[in-house]
Amino acid sequence: MSAPIRIADAATVRLLSPGDCVDVLMIGSEDTSARVVASSVRVAHVPKSGDTGPGDGADGALIVVSVPRRTATVLAGAAADSRLAVTLC
């Protein structure tokens, strides 16, 4: 399944390429702790350089990851009230 997620730091997204393996972390809005919500997921799509859309930049940037349906649900829930970040595997 393909799941679009907004990564809080748009500059980090520019480092990604389709096929990269990432861990997706949730950063709580009330503290600075982070926890892994999806591990070892594949990046399916990233914006092209210079391709910006509404919300890109200060509000982060959208990427698409390939994940099982259950993980897509977890990611959607995490994005609803937290910022998301990625680390390369």
PDB file with SEQRES, HELIX, SHEET and CRYST1 records, atoms N, CA, C and O in Angstrom:
SEQRES   1 A   89  MET SER ALA PRO ILE ARG ILE ALA ASP ALA ALA THR VAL          
SEQRES   2 A   89  ARG LEU LEU SER PRO GLY ASP CYS VAL ASP VAL LEU MET          
SEQRES   3 A   89  ILE GLY SER GLU ASP THR SER ALA ARG VAL VAL ALA SER          
SEQRES   4 A   89  SER VAL ARG VAL ALA HIS VAL PRO LYS SER GLY ASP THR          
SEQRES   5 A   89  GLY PRO GLY ASP GLY ALA ASP GLY ALA LEU ILE VAL VAL          
SEQRES   6 A   89  SER VAL PRO ARG ARG THR ALA THR VAL LEU ALA GLY ALA          
SEQRES   7 A   89  ALA ALA ASP SER ARG LEU ALA VAL THR LEU CYS                  
HELIX    1 AA1 ALA A   10  VAL A   13  1                                   4    
HELIX    2 AA2 ARG A   69  ASP A   81  1                                  13    
SHEET    1 AA1 5 SER A   2  ILE A   7  0                                        
SHEET    2 AA1 5 ALA A  61  SER A  66 -1                                        
SHEET    3 AA1 5 ALA A  34  HIS A  45 -1                                        
SHEET    4 AA1 5 CYS A  21  ILE A  27 -1                                        
SHEET    5 AA1 5 ARG A  83  LEU A  88 -1                                        
CRYST1    1.000    1.000    1.000  90.00  90.00  90.00 P 1           1          
ATOM      1  N   MET A   1       0.844  -1.164   0.000  1.00  0.00           N  
ATOM      2  CA  MET A   1       0.000   0.000   0.000  1.00  0.00           C  
ATOM      3  C   MET A   1       0.892   1.230   0.000  1.00  0.00           C  
ATOM      4  O   MET A   1       1.961   1.225   0.610  1.00  0.00           O  
ATOM      5  N   SER A   2       0.464   2.271  -0.673  1.00  0.00           N  
ATOM      6  CA  SER A   2       1.191   3.540  -0.682  1.00  0.00           C  
ATOM      7  C   SER A   2       0.580   4.480   0.344  1.00  0.00           C  
ATOM      8  O   SER A   2      -0.637   4.655   0.387  1.00  0.00           O  
ATOM      9  N   ALA A   3       1.426   5.086   1.168  1.00  0.00           N  
ATOM     10  CA  ALA A   3       0.950   6.004   2.205  1.00  0.00           C  
ATOM     11  C   ALA A   3       1.682   7.333   2.081  1.00  0.00           C  
ATOM     12  O   ALA A   3       2.904   7.375   2.229  1.00  0.00           O  
ATOM     13  N   PRO A   4       0.960   8.421   1.813  1.00  0.00           N  
ATOM     14  CA  PRO A   4       1.597   9.734   1.809  1.00  0.00           C  
ATOM     15  C   PRO A   4       1.784  10.217   3.244  1.00  0.00           C  
ATOM     16  O   PRO A   4       0.869  10.114   4.062  1.00  0.00           O  
ATOM     17  N   ILE A   5       2.964  10.741   3.547  1.00  0.00           N  
ATOM     18  CA  ILE A   5       3.226  11.289   4.878  1.00  0.00           C  
ATOM     19  C   ILE A   5       3.959  12.615   4.725  1.00  0.00           C  
ATOM     20  O   ILE A   5       4.772  12.785   3.817  1.00  0.00           O  
ATOM     21  N   ARG A   6       3.664  13.546   5.618  1.00  0.00           N  
ATOM     22  CA  ARG A   6       4.325  14.846   5.600  1.00  0.00           C  
ATOM     23  C   ARG A   6       5.452  14.829   6.615  1.00  0.00           C  
ATOM     24  O   ARG A   6       5.220  14.652   7.811  1.00  0.00           O  
ATOM     25  N   ILE A   7       6.681  15.014   6.129  1.00  0.00           N  
ATOM     26  CA  ILE A   7       7.865  15.062   6.976  1.00  0.00           C  
ATOM     27  C   ILE A   7       8.078  16.515   7.390  1.00  0.00           C  
ATOM     28  O   ILE A   7       8.075  17.420   6.555  1.00  0.00           O  
ATOM     29  N   ALA A   8       8.264  16.722   8.695  1.00  0.00           N  
ATOM     30  CA  ALA A   8       8.335  18.080   9.248  1.00  0.00           C  
ATOM     31  C   ALA A   8       9.459  18.918   8.641  1.00  0.00           C  
ATOM     32  O   ALA A   8       9.285  20.117   8.423  1.00  0.00           O  
ATOM     33  N   ASP A   9      10.598  18.306   8.368  1.00  0.00           N  
ATOM     34  CA  ASP A   9      11.751  19.043   7.841  1.00  0.00           C  
ATOM     35  C   ASP A   9      11.871  18.818   6.339  1.00  0.00           C  
ATOM     36  O   ASP A   9      12.321  17.762   5.895  1.00  0.00           O  
ATOM     37  N   ALA A  10      11.466  19.815   5.561  1.00  0.00           N  
ATOM     38  CA  ALA A  10      11.502  19.694   4.102  1.00  0.00           C  
ATOM     39  C   ALA A  10      12.917  19.467   3.572  1.00  0.00           C  
ATOM     40  O   ALA A  10      13.089  18.808   2.547  1.00  0.00           O  
ATOM     41  N   ALA A  11      13.928  19.999   4.251  1.00  0.00           N  
ATOM     42  CA  ALA A  11      15.314  19.810   3.808  1.00  0.00           C  
ATOM     43  C   ALA A  11      15.715  18.337   3.883  1.00  0.00           C  
ATOM     44  O   ALA A  11      16.485  17.861   3.049  1.00  0.00           O  
ATOM     45  N   THR A  12      15.203  17.624   4.863  1.00  0.00           N  
ATOM     46  CA  THR A  12      15.496  16.193   4.979  1.00  0.00           C  
ATOM     47  C   THR A  12      14.938  15.444   3.774  1.00  0.00           C  
ATOM     48  O   THR A  12      15.574  14.519   3.269  1.00  0.00           O  
ATOM     49  N   VAL A  13      13.779  15.830   3.320  1.00  0.00           N  
ATOM     50  CA  VAL A  13      13.147  15.162   2.179  1.00  0.00           C  
ATOM     51  C   VAL A  13      14.012  15.275   0.934  1.00  0.00           C  
ATOM     52  O   VAL A  13      14.041  14.354   0.117  1.00  0.00           O  
ATOM     53  N   ARG A  14      14.715  16.388   0.777  1.00  0.00           N  
ATOM     54  CA  ARG A  14      15.580  16.563  -0.399  1.00  0.00           C  
ATOM     55  C   ARG A  14      16.741  15.561  -0.416  1.00  0.00           C  
ATOM     56  O   ARG A  14      17.369  15.366  -1.457  1.00  0.00           O  
ATOM     57  N   LEU A  15      17.026  14.937   0.706  1.00  0.00           N  
ATOM     58  CA  LEU A  15      18.087  13.928   0.779  1.00  0.00           C  
ATOM     59  C   LEU A  15      17.599  12.542   0.375  1.00  0.00           C  
ATOM     60  O   LEU A  15      18.406  11.630   0.192  1.00  0.00           O  
ATOM     61  N   LEU A  16      16.293  12.376   0.235  1.00  0.00           N  
ATOM     62  CA  LEU A  16      15.712  11.065  -0.039  1.00  0.00           C  
ATOM     63  C   LEU A  16      15.552  10.805  -1.522  1.00  0.00           C  
ATOM     64  O   LEU A  16      15.417  11.727  -2.326  1.00  0.00           O  
ATOM     65  N   SER A  17      15.570   9.513  -1.870  1.00  0.00           N  
ATOM     66  CA  SER A  17      15.318   9.065  -3.234  1.00  0.00           C  
ATOM     67  C   SER A  17      14.393   7.859  -3.181  1.00  0.00           C  
ATOM     68  O   SER A  17      14.384   7.129  -2.189  1.00  0.00           O  
ATOM     69  N   PRO A  18      13.613   7.641  -4.239  1.00  0.00           N  
ATOM     70  CA  PRO A  18      12.797   6.432  -4.274  1.00  0.00           C  
ATOM     71  C   PRO A  18      13.681   5.192  -4.089  1.00  0.00           C  
ATOM     72  O   PRO A  18      14.766   5.094  -4.662  1.00  0.00           O  
ATOM     73  N   GLY A  19      13.201   4.262  -3.288  1.00  0.00           N  
ATOM     74  CA  GLY A  19      13.953   3.049  -3.004  1.00  0.00           C  
ATOM     75  C   GLY A  19      14.703   3.104  -1.687  1.00  0.00           C  
ATOM     76  O   GLY A  19      15.093   2.063  -1.159  1.00  0.00           O  
ATOM     77  N   ASP A  20      14.918   4.305  -1.140  1.00  0.00           N  
ATOM     78  CA  ASP A  20      15.586   4.426   0.158  1.00  0.00           C  
ATOM     79  C   ASP A  20      14.772   3.728   1.236  1.00  0.00           C  
ATOM     80  O   ASP A  20      13.544   3.678   1.177  1.00  0.00           O  
ATOM     81  N   CYS A  21      15.474   3.197   2.209  1.00  0.00           N  
ATOM     82  CA  CYS A  21      14.849   2.575   3.371  1.00  0.00           C  
ATOM     83  C   CYS A  21      14.926   3.570   4.533  1.00  0.00           C  
ATOM     84  O   CYS A  21      15.998   4.090   4.841  1.00  0.00           O  
ATOM     85  N   VAL A  22      13.773   3.832   5.179  1.00  0.00           N  
ATOM     86  CA  VAL A  22      13.742   4.797   6.273  1.00  0.00           C  
ATOM     87  C   VAL A  22      12.954   4.246   7.459  1.00  0.00           C  
ATOM     88  O   VAL A  22      12.105   3.366   7.315  1.00  0.00           O  
ATOM     89  N   ASP A  23      13.260   4.787   8.619  1.00  0.00           N  
ATOM     90  CA  ASP A  23      12.412   4.626   9.791  1.00  0.00           C  
ATOM     91  C   ASP A  23      11.632   5.931   9.914  1.00  0.00           C  
ATOM     92  O   ASP A  23      12.192   7.011   9.728  1.00  0.00           O  
ATOM     93  N   VAL A  24      10.349   5.834  10.225  1.00  0.00           N  
ATOM     94  CA  VAL A  24       9.520   7.024  10.416  1.00  0.00           C  
ATOM     95  C   VAL A  24       9.327   7.214  11.916  1.00  0.00           C  
ATOM     96  O   VAL A  24       8.892   6.308  12.627  1.00  0.00           O  
ATOM     97  N   LEU A  25       9.663   8.423  12.377  1.00  0.00           N  
ATOM     98  CA  LEU A  25       9.564   8.740  13.797  1.00  0.00           C  
ATOM     99  C   LEU A  25       8.471   9.769  14.039  1.00  0.00           C  
ATOM    100  O   LEU A  25       8.249  10.665  13.225  1.00  0.00           O  
ATOM    101  N   MET A  26       7.800   9.626  15.158  1.00  0.00           N  
ATOM    102  CA  MET A  26       6.770  10.559  15.586  1.00  0.00           C  
ATOM    103  C   MET A  26       7.359  11.420  16.694  1.00  0.00           C  
ATOM    104  O   MET A  26       7.904  10.906  17.670  1.00  0.00           O  
ATOM    105  N   ILE A  27       7.245  12.727  16.535  1.00  0.00           N  
ATOM    106  CA  ILE A  27       7.740  13.666  17.534  1.00  0.00           C  
ATOM    107  C   ILE A  27       6.528  14.329  18.166  1.00  0.00           C  
ATOM    108  O   ILE A  27       5.770  15.029  17.495  1.00  0.00           O  
ATOM    109  N   GLY A  28       6.353  14.104  19.457  1.00  0.00           N  
ATOM    110  CA  GLY A  28       5.195  14.647  20.159  1.00  0.00           C  
ATOM    111  C   GLY A  28       5.176  16.153  20.168  1.00  0.00           C  
ATOM    112  O   GLY A  28       6.227  16.794  20.147  1.00  0.00           O  
ATOM    113  N   SER A  29       3.982  16.725  20.198  1.00  0.00           N  
ATOM    114  CA  SER A  29       3.852  18.176  20.178  1.00  0.00           C  
ATOM    115  C   SER A  29       4.134  18.806  21.538  1.00  0.00           C  
ATOM    116  O   SER A  29       4.430  19.999  21.614  1.00  0.00           O  
ATOM    117  N   GLU A  30       4.046  18.029  22.604  1.00  0.00           N  
ATOM    118  CA  GLU A  30       4.248  18.588  23.937  1.00  0.00           C  
ATOM    119  C   GLU A  30       5.648  18.354  24.491  1.00  0.00           C  
ATOM    120  O   GLU A  30       6.000  18.927  25.522  1.00  0.00           O  
ATOM    121  N   ASP A  31       6.436  17.543  23.845  1.00  0.00           N  
ATOM    122  CA  ASP A  31       7.804  17.314  24.308  1.00  0.00           C  
ATOM    123  C   ASP A  31       8.705  17.078  23.113  1.00  0.00           C  
ATOM    124  O   ASP A  31       8.254  17.156  21.970  1.00  0.00           O  
ATOM    125  N   THR A  32       9.949  16.796  23.358  1.00  0.00           N  
ATOM    126  CA  THR A  32      10.894  16.592  22.258  1.00  0.00           C  
ATOM    127  C   THR A  32      11.270  15.133  22.088  1.00  0.00           C  
ATOM    128  O   THR A  32      12.191  14.821  21.333  1.00  0.00           O  
ATOM    129  N   SER A  33      10.581  14.237  22.770  1.00  0.00           N  
ATOM    130  CA  SER A  33      10.892  12.824  22.610  1.00  0.00           C  
ATOM    131  C   SER A  33      10.365  12.318  21.272  1.00  0.00           C  
ATOM    132  O   SER A  33       9.385  12.839  20.740  1.00  0.00           O  
ATOM    133  N   ALA A  34      11.024  11.305  20.741  1.00  0.00           N  
ATOM    134  CA  ALA A  34      10.606  10.713  19.473  1.00  0.00           C  
ATOM    135  C   ALA A  34      10.498   9.209  19.645  1.00  0.00           C  
ATOM    136  O   ALA A  34      11.206   8.604  20.450  1.00  0.00           O  
ATOM    137  N   ARG A  35       9.593   8.617  18.870  1.00  0.00           N  
ATOM    138  CA  ARG A  35       9.505   7.158  18.880  1.00  0.00           C  
ATOM    139  C   ARG A  35       9.250   6.683  17.464  1.00  0.00           C  
ATOM    140  O   ARG A  35       8.594   7.361  16.673  1.00  0.00           O  
ATOM    141  N   VAL A  36       9.777   5.509  17.155  1.00  0.00           N  
ATOM    142  CA  VAL A  36       9.628   4.918  15.831  1.00  0.00           C  
ATOM    143  C   VAL A  36       8.196   4.397  15.686  1.00  0.00           C  
ATOM    144  O   VAL A  36       7.720   3.624  16.517  1.00  0.00           O  
ATOM    145  N   VAL A  37       7.518   4.829  14.622  1.00  0.00           N  
ATOM    146  CA  VAL A  37       6.168   4.337  14.360  1.00  0.00           C  
ATOM    147  C   VAL A  37       6.131   3.399  13.157  1.00  0.00           C  
ATOM    148  O   VAL A  37       5.159   2.668  12.972  1.00  0.00           O  
ATOM    149  N   ALA A  38       7.184   3.416  12.337  1.00  0.00           N  
ATOM    150  CA  ALA A  38       7.305   2.481  11.219  1.00  0.00           C  
ATOM    151  C   ALA A  38       8.787   2.299  10.923  1.00  0.00           C  
ATOM    152  O   ALA A  38       9.519   3.270  10.726  1.00  0.00           O  
ATOM    153  N   SER A  39       9.214   1.057  10.894  1.00  0.00           N  
ATOM    154  CA  SER A  39      10.642   0.823  10.663  1.00  0.00           C  
ATOM    155  C   SER A  39      10.877   0.102   9.341  1.00  0.00           C  
ATOM    156  O   SER A  39      10.077  -0.719   8.894  1.00  0.00           O  
ATOM    157  N   SER A  40      12.000   0.444   8.745  1.00  0.00           N  
ATOM    158  CA  SER A  40      12.454  -0.169   7.491  1.00  0.00           C  
ATOM    159  C   SER A  40      11.402  -0.124   6.392  1.00  0.00           C  
ATOM    160  O   SER A  40      11.080  -1.150   5.792  1.00  0.00           O  
ATOM    161  N   VAL A  41      10.868   1.059   6.129  1.00  0.00           N  
ATOM    162  CA  VAL A  41       9.893   1.210   5.045  1.00  0.00           C  
ATOM    163  C   VAL A  41      10.582   1.817   3.821  1.00  0.00           C  
ATOM    164  O   VAL A  41      11.554   2.561   3.947  1.00  0.00           O  
ATOM    165  N   ARG A  42      10.072   1.494   2.658  1.00  0.00           N  
ATOM    166  CA  ARG A  42      10.654   1.976   1.400  1.00  0.00           C  
ATOM    167  C   ARG A  42       9.989   3.276   0.950  1.00  0.00           C  
ATOM    168  O   ARG A  42       8.767   3.422   0.985  1.00  0.00           O  
ATOM    169  N   VAL A  43      10.825   4.200   0.534  1.00  0.00           N  
ATOM    170  CA  VAL A  43      10.335   5.449  -0.051  1.00  0.00           C  
ATOM    171  C   VAL A  43       9.914   5.142  -1.485  1.00  0.00           C  
ATOM    172  O   VAL A  43      10.706   4.621  -2.271  1.00  0.00           O  
ATOM    173  N   ALA A  44       8.674   5.463  -1.822  1.00  0.00           N  
ATOM    174  CA  ALA A  44       8.165   5.215  -3.170  1.00  0.00           C  
ATOM    175  C   ALA A  44       8.264   6.450  -4.060  1.00  0.00           C  
ATOM    176  O   ALA A  44       8.507   6.344  -5.262  1.00  0.00           O  
ATOM    177  N   HIS A  45       8.071   7.631  -3.451  1.00  0.00           N  
ATOM    178  CA  HIS A  45       8.084   8.865  -4.244  1.00  0.00           C  
ATOM    179  C   HIS A  45       8.506  10.032  -3.362  1.00  0.00           C  
ATOM    180  O   HIS A  45       8.121  10.122  -2.196  1.00  0.00           O  
ATOM    181  N   VAL A  46       9.309  10.924  -3.944  1.00  0.00           N  
ATOM    182  CA  VAL A  46       9.673  12.185  -3.280  1.00  0.00           C  
ATOM    183  C   VAL A  46       9.460  13.310  -4.292  1.00  0.00           C  
ATOM    184  O   VAL A  46       9.547  13.080  -5.498  1.00  0.00           O  
ATOM    185  N   PRO A  47       9.182  14.524  -3.812  1.00  0.00           N  
ATOM    186  CA  PRO A  47       9.006  15.632  -4.747  1.00  0.00           C  
ATOM    187  C   PRO A  47      10.287  15.861  -5.552  1.00  0.00           C  
ATOM    188  O   PRO A  47      11.393  15.680  -5.044  1.00  0.00           O  
ATOM    189  N   LYS A  48      10.119  16.258  -6.800  1.00  0.00           N  
ATOM    190  CA  LYS A  48      11.279  16.610  -7.615  1.00  0.00           C  
ATOM    191  C   LYS A  48      11.874  17.901  -7.100  1.00  0.00           C  
ATOM    192  O   LYS A  48      11.167  18.728  -6.525  1.00  0.00           O  
ATOM    193  N   SER A  49      13.152  18.079  -7.300  1.00  0.00           N  
ATOM    194  CA  SER A  49      13.819  19.310  -6.881  1.00  0.00           C  
ATOM    195  C   SER A  49      13.116  20.512  -7.501  1.00  0.00           C  
ATOM    196  O   SER A  49      12.917  20.575  -8.714  1.00  0.00           O  
ATOM    197  N   GLY A  50      12.745  21.462  -6.649  1.00  0.00           N  
ATOM    198  CA  GLY A  50      12.067  22.650  -7.134  1.00  0.00           C  
ATOM    199  C   GLY A  50      10.565  22.476  -7.276  1.00  0.00           C  
ATOM    200  O   GLY A  50       9.853  23.441  -7.554  1.00  0.00           O  
ATOM    201  N   ASP A  51      10.068  21.238  -7.086  1.00  0.00           N  
ATOM    202  CA  ASP A  51       8.637  20.968  -7.180  1.00  0.00           C  
ATOM    203  C   ASP A  51       8.011  21.167  -5.815  1.00  0.00           C  
ATOM    204  O   ASP A  51       8.087  20.291  -4.953  1.00  0.00           O  
ATOM    205  N   THR A  52       7.396  22.313  -5.622  1.00  0.00           N  
ATOM    206  CA  THR A  52       6.783  22.600  -4.333  1.00  0.00           C  
ATOM    207  C   THR A  52       5.288  22.679  -4.493  1.00  0.00           C  
ATOM    208  O   THR A  52       4.766  22.992  -5.563  1.00  0.00           O  
ATOM    209  N   GLY A  53       4.629  22.392  -3.426  1.00  0.00           N  
ATOM    210  CA  GLY A  53       3.179  22.481  -3.420  1.00  0.00           C  
ATOM    211  C   GLY A  53       2.742  23.213  -2.176  1.00  0.00           C  
ATOM    212  O   GLY A  53       3.576  23.618  -1.367  1.00  0.00           O  
ATOM    213  N   PRO A  54       1.448  23.387  -2.013  1.00  0.00           N  
ATOM    214  CA  PRO A  54       0.951  24.068  -0.831  1.00  0.00           C  
ATOM    215  C   PRO A  54       1.448  23.370   0.435  1.00  0.00           C  
ATOM    216  O   PRO A  54       1.340  22.151   0.567  1.00  0.00           O  
ATOM    217  N   GLY A  55       1.980  24.141   1.345  1.00  0.00           N  
ATOM    218  CA  GLY A  55       2.435  23.585   2.616  1.00  0.00           C  
ATOM    219  C   GLY A  55       3.879  23.147   2.619  1.00  0.00           C  
ATOM    220  O   GLY A  55       4.446  22.947   3.693  1.00  0.00           O  
ATOM    221  N   ASP A  56       4.508  22.986   1.451  1.00  0.00           N  
ATOM    222  CA  ASP A  56       5.913  22.580   1.451  1.00  0.00           C  
ATOM    223  C   ASP A  56       6.764  23.702   2.025  1.00  0.00           C  
ATOM    224  O   ASP A  56       6.394  24.872   1.928  1.00  0.00           O  
ATOM    225  N   GLY A  57       7.875  23.366   2.606  1.00  0.00           N  
ATOM    226  CA  GLY A  57       8.753  24.373   3.200  1.00  0.00           C  
ATOM    227  C   GLY A  57       8.572  24.392   4.699  1.00  0.00           C  
ATOM    228  O   GLY A  57       8.956  23.443   5.383  1.00  0.00           O  
ATOM    229  N   ALA A  58       7.990  25.463   5.225  1.00  0.00           N  
ATOM    230  CA  ALA A  58       7.835  25.605   6.665  1.00  0.00           C  
ATOM    231  C   ALA A  58       6.952  24.519   7.260  1.00  0.00           C  
ATOM    232  O   ALA A  58       7.122  24.144   8.420  1.00  0.00           O  
ATOM    233  N   ASP A  59       6.006  24.012   6.468  1.00  0.00           N  
ATOM    234  CA  ASP A  59       5.119  22.961   6.950  1.00  0.00           C  
ATOM    235  C   ASP A  59       5.630  21.574   6.603  1.00  0.00           C  
ATOM    236  O   ASP A  59       4.902  20.596   6.773  1.00  0.00           O  
ATOM    237  N   GLY A  60       6.844  21.463   6.129  1.00  0.00           N  
ATOM    238  CA  GLY A  60       7.407  20.178   5.772  1.00  0.00           C  
ATOM    239  C   GLY A  60       7.209  19.853   4.304  1.00  0.00           C  
ATOM    240  O   GLY A  60       6.911  20.728   3.491  1.00  0.00           O  
ATOM    241  N   ALA A  61       7.378  18.585   3.980  1.00  0.00           N  
ATOM    242  CA  ALA A  61       7.225  18.132   2.599  1.00  0.00           C  
ATOM    243  C   ALA A  61       6.631  16.731   2.593  1.00  0.00           C  
ATOM    244  O   ALA A  61       6.880  15.925   3.489  1.00  0.00           O  
ATOM    245  N   LEU A  62       5.854  16.466   1.578  1.00  0.00           N  
ATOM    246  CA  LEU A  62       5.159  15.206   1.446  1.00  0.00           C  
ATOM    247  C   LEU A  62       6.023  14.183   0.733  1.00  0.00           C  
ATOM    248  O   LEU A  62       6.665  14.498  -0.269  1.00  0.00           O  
ATOM    249  N   ILE A  63       6.041  12.955   1.246  1.00  0.00           N  
ATOM    250  CA  ILE A  63       6.652  11.824   0.549  1.00  0.00           C  
ATOM    251  C   ILE A  63       5.635  10.691   0.551  1.00  0.00           C  
ATOM    252  O   ILE A  63       4.645  10.734   1.281  1.00  0.00           O  
ATOM    253  N   VAL A  64       5.885   9.685  -0.267  1.00  0.00           N  
ATOM    254  CA  VAL A  64       5.039   8.500  -0.285  1.00  0.00           C  
ATOM    255  C   VAL A  64       5.915   7.305   0.059  1.00  0.00           C  
ATOM    256  O   VAL A  64       6.995   7.129  -0.504  1.00  0.00           O  
ATOM    257  N   VAL A  65       5.433   6.483   0.995  1.00  0.00           N  
ATOM    258  CA  VAL A  65       6.161   5.275   1.394  1.00  0.00           C  
ATOM    259  C   VAL A  65       5.299   4.049   1.102  1.00  0.00           C  
ATOM    260  O   VAL A  65       4.070   4.128   1.104  1.00  0.00           O  
ATOM    261  N   SER A  66       5.951   2.925   0.853  1.00  0.00           N  
ATOM    262  CA  SER A  66       5.257   1.657   0.627  1.00  0.00           C  
ATOM    263  C   SER A  66       5.245   0.888   1.934  1.00  0.00           C  
ATOM    264  O   SER A  66       6.300   0.553   2.475  1.00  0.00           O  
ATOM    265  N   VAL A  67       4.054   0.609   2.441  1.00  0.00           N  
ATOM    266  CA  VAL A  67       3.904  -0.046   3.736  1.00  0.00           C  
ATOM    267  C   VAL A  67       2.700  -0.986   3.710  1.00  0.00           C  
ATOM    268  O   VAL A  67       1.820  -0.858   2.860  1.00  0.00           O  
ATOM    269  N   PRO A  68       2.673  -1.930   4.650  1.00  0.00           N  
ATOM    270  CA  PRO A  68       1.463  -2.741   4.794  1.00  0.00           C  
ATOM    271  C   PRO A  68       0.293  -1.856   5.257  1.00  0.00           C  
ATOM    272  O   PRO A  68       0.507  -0.789   5.833  1.00  0.00           O  
ATOM    273  N   ARG A  69      -0.917  -2.300   5.006  1.00  0.00           N  
ATOM    274  CA  ARG A  69      -2.128  -1.536   5.356  1.00  0.00           C  
ATOM    275  C   ARG A  69      -2.144  -1.132   6.827  1.00  0.00           C  
ATOM    276  O   ARG A  69      -2.485   0.006   7.150  1.00  0.00           O  
ATOM    277  N   ARG A  70      -1.787  -2.032   7.703  1.00  0.00           N  
ATOM    278  CA  ARG A  70      -1.797  -1.740   9.148  1.00  0.00           C  
ATOM    279  C   ARG A  70      -0.835  -0.593   9.484  1.00  0.00           C  
ATOM    280  O   ARG A  70      -1.155   0.277  10.294  1.00  0.00           O  
ATOM    281  N   THR A  71       0.341  -0.601   8.858  1.00  0.00           N  
ATOM    282  CA  THR A  71       1.321   0.457   9.098  1.00  0.00           C  
ATOM    283  C   THR A  71       0.825   1.788   8.550  1.00  0.00           C  
ATOM    284  O   THR A  71       1.078   2.834   9.148  1.00  0.00           O  
ATOM    285  N   ALA A  72       0.119   1.760   7.414  1.00  0.00           N  
ATOM    286  CA  ALA A  72      -0.447   2.992   6.851  1.00  0.00           C  
ATOM    287  C   ALA A  72      -1.424   3.616   7.838  1.00  0.00           C  
ATOM    288  O   ALA A  72      -1.471   4.838   7.979  1.00  0.00           O  
ATOM    289  N   THR A  73      -2.195   2.792   8.514  1.00  0.00           N  
ATOM    290  CA  THR A  73      -3.146   3.287   9.512  1.00  0.00           C  
ATOM    291  C   THR A  73      -2.407   3.924  10.684  1.00  0.00           C  
ATOM    292  O   THR A  73      -2.805   4.984  11.167  1.00  0.00           O  
ATOM    293  N   VAL A  74      -1.333   3.285  11.141  1.00  0.00           N  
ATOM    294  CA  VAL A  74      -0.531   3.823  12.240  1.00  0.00           C  
ATOM    295  C   VAL A  74       0.077   5.165  11.844  1.00  0.00           C  
ATOM    296  O   VAL A  74       0.074   6.107  12.635  1.00  0.00           O  
ATOM    297  N   LEU A  75       0.594   5.251  10.630  1.00  0.00           N  
ATOM    298  CA  LEU A  75       1.194   6.503  10.158  1.00  0.00           C  
ATOM    299  C   LEU A  75       0.163   7.623  10.073  1.00  0.00           C  
ATOM    300  O   LEU A  75       0.453   8.760  10.448  1.00  0.00           O  
ATOM    301  N   ALA A  76      -1.030   7.317   9.587  1.00  0.00           N  
ATOM    302  CA  ALA A  76      -2.084   8.335   9.497  1.00  0.00           C  
ATOM    303  C   ALA A  76      -2.450   8.845  10.887  1.00  0.00           C  
ATOM    304  O   ALA A  76      -2.652  10.044  11.078  1.00  0.00           O  
ATOM    305  N   GLY A  77      -2.535   7.950  11.840  1.00  0.00           N  
ATOM    306  CA  GLY A  77      -2.852   8.356  13.207  1.00  0.00           C  
ATOM    307  C   GLY A  77      -1.752   9.193  13.822  1.00  0.00           C  
ATOM    308  O   GLY A  77      -2.026  10.177  14.508  1.00  0.00           O  
ATOM    309  N   ALA A  78      -0.516   8.813  13.584  1.00  0.00           N  
ATOM    310  CA  ALA A  78       0.620   9.561  14.131  1.00  0.00           C  
ATOM    311  C   ALA A  78       0.685  10.963  13.531  1.00  0.00           C  
ATOM    312  O   ALA A  78       1.002  11.924  14.232  1.00  0.00           O  
ATOM    313  N   ALA A  79       0.389  11.082  12.253  1.00  0.00           N  
ATOM    314  CA  ALA A  79       0.463  12.378  11.581  1.00  0.00           C  
ATOM    315  C   ALA A  79      -0.662  13.320  12.010  1.00  0.00           C  
ATOM    316  O   ALA A  79      -0.552  14.535  11.848  1.00  0.00           O  
ATOM    317  N   ALA A  80      -1.732  12.763  12.550  1.00  0.00           N  
ATOM    318  CA  ALA A  80      -2.886  13.587  12.919  1.00  0.00           C  
ATOM    319  C   ALA A  80      -2.574  14.569  14.053  1.00  0.00           C  
ATOM    320  O   ALA A  80      -3.117  15.673  14.086  1.00  0.00           O  
ATOM    321  N   ASP A  81      -1.697  14.166  14.981  1.00  0.00           N  
ATOM    322  CA  ASP A  81      -1.434  15.053  16.113  1.00  0.00           C  
ATOM    323  C   ASP A  81       0.043  15.201  16.466  1.00  0.00           C  
ATOM    324  O   ASP A  81       0.381  15.719  17.530  1.00  0.00           O  
ATOM    325  N   SER A  82       0.916  14.747  15.577  1.00  0.00           N  
ATOM    326  CA  SER A  82       2.357  14.843  15.826  1.00  0.00           C  
ATOM    327  C   SER A  82       3.094  15.189  14.544  1.00  0.00           C  
ATOM    328  O   SER A  82       2.560  15.051  13.443  1.00  0.00           O  
ATOM    329  N   ARG A  83       4.326  15.640  14.704  1.00  0.00           N  
ATOM    330  CA  ARG A  83       5.192  15.865  13.543  1.00  0.00           C  
ATOM    331  C   ARG A  83       5.909  14.554  13.242  1.00  0.00           C  
ATOM    332  O   ARG A  83       6.187  13.774  14.153  1.00  0.00           O  
ATOM    333  N   LEU A  84       6.210  14.310  11.964  1.00  0.00           N  
ATOM    334  CA  LEU A  84       6.929  13.109  11.570  1.00  0.00           C  
ATOM    335  C   LEU A  84       8.313  13.466  11.050  1.00  0.00           C  
ATOM    336  O   LEU A  84       8.516  14.517  10.442  1.00  0.00           O  
ATOM    337  N   ALA A  85       9.254  12.575  11.302  1.00  0.00           N  
ATOM    338  CA  ALA A  85      10.629  12.717  10.813  1.00  0.00           C  
ATOM    339  C   ALA A  85      11.063  11.356  10.293  1.00  0.00           C  
ATOM    340  O   ALA A  85      10.416  10.348  10.573  1.00  0.00           O  
ATOM    341  N   VAL A  86      12.148  11.321   9.542  1.00  0.00           N  
ATOM    342  CA  VAL A  86      12.689  10.055   9.056  1.00  0.00           C  
ATOM    343  C   VAL A  86      14.175   9.967   9.349  1.00  0.00           C  
ATOM    344  O   VAL A  86      14.874  10.976   9.435  1.00  0.00           O  
ATOM    345  N   THR A  87      14.635   8.745   9.500  1.00  0.00           N  
ATOM    346  CA  THR A  87      16.071   8.463   9.554  1.00  0.00           C  
ATOM    347  C   THR A  87      16.345   7.396   8.501  1.00  0.00           C  
ATOM    348  O   THR A  87      15.525   6.502   8.289  1.00  0.00           O  
ATOM    349  N   LEU A  88      17.487   7.488   7.850  1.00  0.00           N  
ATOM    350  CA  LEU A  88      17.854   6.488   6.833  1.00  0.00           C  
ATOM    351  C   LEU A  88      18.334   5.211   7.511  1.00  0.00           C  
ATOM    352  O   LEU A  88      19.054   5.246   8.508  1.00  0.00           O  
ATOM    353  N   CYS A  89      17.912   4.075   6.939  1.00  0.00           N  
ATOM    354  CA  CYS A  89      18.330   2.765   7.476  1.00  0.00           C  
ATOM    355  C   CYS A  89      19.680   2.361   6.899  1.00  0.00           C  
ATOM    356  O   CYS A  89      20.197   1.294   7.229  1.00  0.00           O  
TER     357      CYS A  89                                                      
END                                                                             
